[in-house]
Amino acid sequence: MAIFAFITFIWLLPIIIIVGSNRTTGGEKAAWVLAVIFVSWFAWVFYMLLAPIKNRD
């Protein structure tokens, strides 16, 4: 049971980091979370490299 909890935490960690980040907001943040869930866990790496795509004023 502890192994399952650990694996679940590791899988959710990128989502938690994106949701808690202030690099993006609103729809852009939702798009990144959906990318992590449906495309690949490695989308989180792209989030760290590319977000924000445009500068906020």
C-alpha positions as CSV (number, residue, x, y, z in Angstrom):
1,M,0.0,0.0,0.0
2,A,2.8,2.4,0.8
3,I,4.4,1.7,-2.6
4,F,1.2,2.5,-4.4
5,A,0.9,5.8,-2.4
6,F,4.5,6.7,-3.3
7,I,4.0,6.0,-7.0
8,T,0.8,8.0,-7.0
9,F,2.6,10.9,-5.3
10,I,5.4,10.8,-7.9
11,W,2.8,10.8,-10.7
12,L,0.9,13.7,-9.2
13,L,4.0,15.8,-8.4
14,P,4.3,17.6,-11.7
15,I,0.6,18.5,-11.6
16,I,1.0,19.8,-8.0
17,I,4.0,21.9,-9.1
18,I,2.2,23.4,-12.1
19,V,-1.0,24.2,-10.1
20,G,1.1,25.8,-7.3
21,S,3.3,27.8,-9.7
22,N,2.8,31.5,-10.4
23,R,4.5,31.3,-13.8
24,T,1.2,30.9,-15.7
25,T,-2.4,31.6,-14.9
26,G,-5.9,30.6,-16.0
27,G,-6.3,28.7,-19.3
28,E,-2.6,28.4,-19.9
29,K,-2.1,26.6,-16.6
30,A,-5.1,24.3,-17.3
31,A,-3.5,23.5,-20.7
32,W,-0.2,22.6,-19.1
33,V,-2.0,20.3,-16.6
34,L,-3.9,18.6,-19.3
35,A,-0.7,18.2,-21.3
36,V,0.9,16.4,-18.4
37,I,-2.1,14.2,-17.8
38,F,-2.9,13.2,-21.4
39,V,0.3,13.7,-23.4
40,S,3.2,12.7,-21.2
41,W,4.6,13.2,-17.8
42,F,7.6,14.8,-19.5
43,A,5.4,17.7,-20.5
44,W,6.3,19.0,-17.1
45,V,9.9,19.4,-18.3
46,F,8.7,21.5,-21.2
47,Y,6.6,23.5,-18.8
48,M,9.7,24.3,-16.8
49,L,11.6,25.3,-19.9
50,L,9.0,27.2,-21.8
51,A,6.4,28.7,-19.4
52,P,5.5,31.4,-19.6
53,I,5.4,31.5,-23.4
54,K,4.8,35.3,-23.3
55,N,5.7,37.9,-20.8
56,R,2.9,39.1,-18.5
57,D,2.6,42.9,-18.0
